[in-house]
Amino acid sequence: MIGIFDSGVGGMTVAHAIEQACPGRPFIYFGDLARTPYGPKSPETIRRYARQNIEFLLARGAKLIIIACNSAASVAAAEMRQEFDLPIFDVIGPAVARVERLAAADARCQFVSFAKPEYVFVNRGRNPCGLSVQPVCHFIPSLDSRSFL
């Protein structure tokens, strides 16, 4: 079973993509609405939440984890991969790889993240193609509550 977690409901797009790509493959989604948003929290807190979320998913049968939360992916993914003996994927790595390809072709390309910019690149040890990151953390509560509709 695939375990997917996010700090809210935004990761449902990842769950939907998994459902489309792997029809019939069981998955469990955990949206941590009690502690959302993760972005303004300290790296230590985000890592603790990620660890707790993974343990929650493992207890329910997950054999593979997808970190669908940008903040948790950028802060905790590497540590969680070392700590847990199972495949752990995140949403930042593929997004950054795509941005790198796009930026190589078009200098106007920008990367927008719901994570704090220092989490996205400092913790990954690089800034691909010298991209500028525009933080939009203040939008997270309205996205999760759908108050923007």
C-alpha positions as CSV (number, residue, x, y, z in Angstrom):
1,M,0.0,0.0,0.0
2,I,1.2,3.5,-0.8
3,G,1.1,6.0,2.1
4,I,0.8,9.7,1.2
5,F,0.9,12.6,3.6
6,D,0.6,16.4,3.5
7,S,0.0,19.1,6.1
8,G,-3.4,19.7,4.6
9,V,-5.5,18.8,1.6
10,G,-3.2,20.0,-1.2
11,G,-1.6,16.6,-1.5
12,M,-4.9,15.1,-2.7
13,T,-3.6,16.1,-6.2
14,V,-0.8,13.7,-5.6
15,A,-3.2,11.0,-4.4
16,H,-5.3,11.6,-7.5
17,A,-2.3,11.3,-9.8
18,I,-1.3,8.0,-8.1
19,E,-4.9,6.8,-8.6
20,Q,-4.8,7.7,-12.3
21,A,-1.3,6.2,-12.8
22,C,-1.9,3.0,-10.8
23,P,-5.6,2.2,-10.9
24,G,-6.6,-0.3,-8.2
25,R,-3.4,0.2,-6.2
26,P,-4.4,0.8,-2.6
27,F,-3.2,3.9,-0.9
28,I,-3.9,5.8,2.3
29,Y,-3.9,9.6,2.5
30,F,-3.2,11.5,5.7
31,G,-3.9,15.3,5.7
32,D,-2.6,16.7,9.0
33,L,-5.3,19.4,9.3
34,A,-4.7,19.6,13.1
35,R,-1.2,21.0,12.6
36,T,-1.4,22.8,9.3
37,P,0.4,24.8,7.9
38,Y,3.9,23.3,8.4
39,G,5.7,26.2,6.6
40,P,6.0,28.6,9.5
41,K,7.1,25.9,11.9
42,S,10.8,25.1,12.8
43,P,12.7,22.5,10.9
44,E,12.8,20.3,14.1
45,T,9.1,20.4,14.4
46,I,8.5,19.6,10.7
47,R,10.9,16.6,11.0
48,R,9.0,15.4,14.1
49,Y,5.7,15.7,12.3
50,A,7.0,13.9,9.2
51,R,8.3,11.1,11.4
52,Q,5.0,10.8,13.2
53,N,3.1,10.8,9.9
54,I,5.2,8.1,8.5
55,E,4.8,6.0,11.6
56,F,1.1,6.5,11.4
57,L,1.0,5.3,7.7
58,L,3.3,2.4,8.4
59,A,1.0,1.2,11.2
60,R,-1.8,1.1,8.7
61,G,0.1,-1.0,6.2
62,A,2.0,1.5,4.0
63,K,5.0,-0.1,2.3
64,L,6.0,3.1,0.3
65,I,5.7,6.7,1.4
66,I,5.1,9.9,-0.6
67,I,5.7,13.1,1.2
68,A,3.2,15.4,-0.6
69,C,4.0,18.4,1.6
70,N,6.5,20.8,0.3
71,S,7.7,21.9,3.7
72,A,8.2,18.3,5.0
73,A,9.7,17.2,1.7
74,S,12.3,19.9,1.7
75,V,13.1,19.7,5.4
76,A,12.7,16.1,6.3
77,A,12.8,13.8,3.3
78,A,16.5,13.1,3.4
79,E,16.5,12.3,7.1
80,M,13.4,10.1,6.8
81,R,15.0,8.1,4.0
82,Q,17.9,7.4,6.3
83,E,15.7,6.6,9.3
84,F,13.1,4.3,7.6
85,D,13.9,1.2,5.6
86,L,11.3,1.7,2.8
87,P,11.0,3.8,-0.3
88,I,10.2,7.4,0.5
89,F,9.5,9.8,-2.4
90,D,8.8,13.5,-2.2
91,V,7.2,16.2,-4.4
92,I,10.2,18.6,-4.3
93,G,12.8,16.5,-6.2
94,P,10.7,15.9,-9.3
95,A,9.5,19.5,-9.3
96,V,13.1,20.9,-9.0
97,A,14.2,18.6,-11.8
98,R,11.5,19.8,-14.0
99,V,12.2,23.4,-13.2
100,E,15.9,22.8,-14.0
101,R,15.0,21.5,-17.4
102,L,12.6,24.4,-18.1
103,A,15.0,27.0,-16.8
104,A,17.7,25.7,-19.1
105,A,15.4,26.4,-22.0
106,D,13.7,29.6,-20.8
107,A,15.4,32.2,-18.5
108,R,12.0,33.6,-17.5
109,C,11.2,30.4,-15.6
110,Q,10.5,30.8,-11.8
111,F,9.9,28.2,-9.1
112,V,7.0,28.9,-6.8
113,S,6.8,26.9,-3.6
114,F,4.5,26.8,-0.6
115,A,7.5,26.0,1.5
116,K,9.8,28.6,3.0
117,P,12.4,29.3,0.3
118,E,15.3,28.5,2.7
119,Y,13.8,25.0,3.1
120,V,13.6,24.3,-0.6
121,F,17.2,24.9,-1.7
122,V,19.4,25.4,1.4
123,N,18.5,22.0,2.7
124,R,19.0,20.5,-0.8
125,G,22.4,22.2,-0.9
126,R,21.8,24.0,-4.2
127,N,19.9,26.5,-6.2
128,P,19.3,25.1,-9.7
129,C,20.1,27.6,-12.4
130,G,20.2,30.5,-10.0
131,L,16.4,30.5,-9.8
132,S,14.7,32.9,-7.4
133,V,12.1,31.4,-5.1
134,Q,9.0,33.4,-4.2
135,P,7.5,32.3,-0.9
136,V,3.8,32.2,-0.7
137,C,3.3,30.7,2.8
138,H,0.6,33.2,3.7
139,F,-1.7,31.5,1.1
140,I,-1.5,28.1,2.7
141,P,-4.3,28.6,5.3
142,S,-6.7,30.0,2.7
143,L,-5.9,27.1,0.3
144,D,-6.4,24.5,3.0
145,S,-9.7,26.1,4.2
146,R,-10.8,26.9,0.6
147,S,-11.6,30.4,1.8
148,F,-10.2,31.7,-1.5
149,L,-13.3,30.3,-3.4
